[in-house]
Amino acid sequence: MQLQNLSKVAGEQVSVDCKVIAFPEVDYKWSYYNGTIVTNNRQLKLTSLKAGNEGYYTCHVNNIFGSNEASFFLRVKGNIKLL
């Protein structure tokens, strides 16, 4: 399981899929760099990005046979508007 770092502009959205092939099925959990649980789904969806969304996100998977995790860094660039 490998995830790629992303760079997005503030106001955009991001969707990252944690792809795992395992039997029995795994439980999913996404966390933010400080350990805050973001979602318990296979897919992480963030809408209307802002600077506070920047950081490391980790997908944690586990079943009765073990666990694994993968992380990526989300960079959020400022949204500059010309007047």
ABEGO torsion letter per residue (X at the ends): XBBBBBBBBBGBBBBBBBBBBBOBBBBBBBBBAAGBBABABABBBBBGBBAAABEBBBBBBBBAAEBBBBBBBBBBBBBBBBX
